[in-house]
Amino acid sequence: MSTMFSIENLVVNKNRNPICTLDSASASVSEVIGITGANGSGKSTLLRVLAGIETGFTGNISFQQHDVQIGYLHQRPYLFRGTVFANVTYGIKDRTIDSPEMQRADWLMSELGISDLRDRICDSLSGGEARRVALARTLVVNPTLILLDEPFSDLDSVGIDAVCKTLATITTATIVIVQPNSFPAELQLDQLIKL
Amino acid sequence: MEMIWNGMTDGLKLLIDGDPLVLDAAWRSIWVSVTAVFIASILGISIGTYLARHKFRGRRAVVIFFRGSMGVPTVLIGLIGYALLSRNGMLGDLDLLFTSWGIVFGECLLAIPIIVSLTHGSISNMDYRISETAMLLRVSRWHRWMTYLNECRLAVTLAVLTAFARCFTELGIAVMVGGNLKMKTRTLSTSTALETAKGDFSRAVAMSFILLAIAILVTIVIGLLNREDKD
């Protein structure tokens, strides 16, 4: 199995204080990696470094593939003004109705149980619904590296089940999931990194 | 007191009768300000968004320049406009001095720094997750900009309305660049000043009524938008 990324001697500093350290880690394509640790241990920071939005670090991170499409779910996702459908299809380039991307959007909404929210304005969504909408928006562009920061927060058991089943169908991407506590039993982890 | 009361009643009568001088000045004030703010919005929103989202050497100086320009007196802007548009000025060939388009040009100089600074402020302070989400989903630069403006639309609308309120009520630019020519470049503010100086208090009051009404309308819209933003 080919390697997606490898990390060596990573230290992320903020105001000259290390907020995340990791000696080494690597992930292969189609692996599901869990990251756990105490509050403030740098779990979210590690995801942000992998996403390329946190740049103040020392050490080495290398990606084996040249063009990695990253899908990143924030710890508290932001939904744009507008409807659920507009948010889910935000990153889609080919917006014709029967394009593969639009069909993927419909499929993801159905899998995540948000099809009936399609025309709802995002302001009126509950926390769990908003998270599932944001997850669909993240996955719709078919990312090869999926970084999910606490994707199960605010979700009820049905929501957790839907997310786990959806993630299980993705076999061509590396999935990195941050959780502060335990991971759902339905989720099959290939690796667990403790920070 | 009697003078003010008489001015108000006569002014109302002039408005009801549709006094051509009052209506001409009112119409010119509206179209000049709307045109100037429209042009300034296209430039100002683009510059403000660019300054907020792109890092380059000297960006801070440019931002400070625009912020500082917000407080420049309109008489000074009028003087700059006059110098640029006069026959020997850089833009003298355009022959805009003492025309309504000259006032539009001057008011653009007034409005652009306001729109740039307020747009820059709102987009710089928007939620960091907006830009991160848009960037990671790899949408085009145009799509990203439209997203930022859509997310900050109330603040940007307020910036445009604030610029309109400044342009609509300003005097210095209209006098210096427009020349206050009867039925050609006379606006509500220049007419009000002139009629008061001439002692025609009723006409000055009639024009002030229109100025006040539009200024109050803009203030109400700004207030409503502010409330919507907080809700």
Interface residues (C-beta under 8 A of the other chain):
Chain A: A51 I53 Q69 I70 G71 Y72 H74 R76 P77 Y78 F80 R81 Y90 G91 R137 V141
Chain B: D127 R129 I130 E132 T133 A134 M135 L136 L137 R138 V139 T147 N150 E151 R153
